[in-house]
């Protein structure tokens, strides 16, 4: 992952999905893309906002926790 100043609702899932800490956070909020076989085809174009809207996930809490874990 590139050094990110801040993760936003417009951050693509592909930018953060390979970070182990972020994977744990996304799993905690039950982001299905981590285990979805189709995610590999869509991950480059999916933003966190789109994923959260699609699966009715709490974007605000996810962003807060992800940003707390940026080095």
C-alpha positions in Angstrom: 0.0 0.0 0.0 1.2 3.5 -0.8 1.6 5.8 2.2 -1.8 7.2 2.7 -2.4 10.5 4.5 -6.1 9.6 5.1 -8.5 7.0 4.0 -11.7 8.5 2.7 -15.1 7.3 1.4 -13.5 7.6 -2.1 -10.6 5.3 -1.3 -10.6 2.3 -3.6 -10.7 -1.0 -1.8 -7.7 -2.2 -3.8 -5.6 0.5 -2.1 -6.1 -0.9 1.4 -7.1 -4.6 1.0 -3.5 -6.0 1.2 -2.8 -4.4 4.6 -3.2 -7.0 7.3 -4.4 -4.4 9.9 -7.0 -3.1 7.5 -8.1 -6.6 6.6 -8.9 -7.2 10.3 -10.9 -4.0 10.5 -12.8 -4.8 7.4 -13.5 -8.3 8.6 -14.7 -6.9 11.9 -17.3 -4.9 10.1 -18.2 -7.9 7.9 -17.1 -6.4 4.6 -17.9 -9.3 2.3 -15.3 -8.4 -0.4 -12.6 -10.1 1.6 -14.1 -13.5 0.8 -16.1 -12.8 -2.3 -14.7 -14.6 -5.4 -15.9 -11.8 -7.7 -14.1 -9.1 -5.7 -10.9 -9.8 -7.6 -12.7 -8.5 -10.7 -14.3 -5.5 -9.1 -11.8 -4.4 -6.4 -10.0 -1.8 -8.6 -13.3 0.1 -9.1 -15.0 -0.2 -5.7 -14.8 2.6 -3.2 -15.3 2.1 0.5 -18.5 4.3 0.1 -19.9 2.0 -2.6 -19.2 -1.2 -0.6 -20.7 0.3 2.5 -23.8 1.5 0.7 -24.3 -1.8 -1.1 -24.0 -3.9 2.1 -25.5 -1.3 4.5 -22.3 -1.0 6.6 -21.4 1.9 8.9 -19.0 3.9 6.7 -18.3 6.5 9.4 -17.1 3.9 11.9 -15.1 1.9 9.4 -13.3 5.1 8.2 -12.6 6.2 11.8 -11.0 2.8 12.7 -9.1 2.5 9.4 -7.6 6.0 9.9 -6.6 5.3 13.5 -4.4 2.5 12.1 -2.5 4.4 9.5 1.2 4.5 10.3 
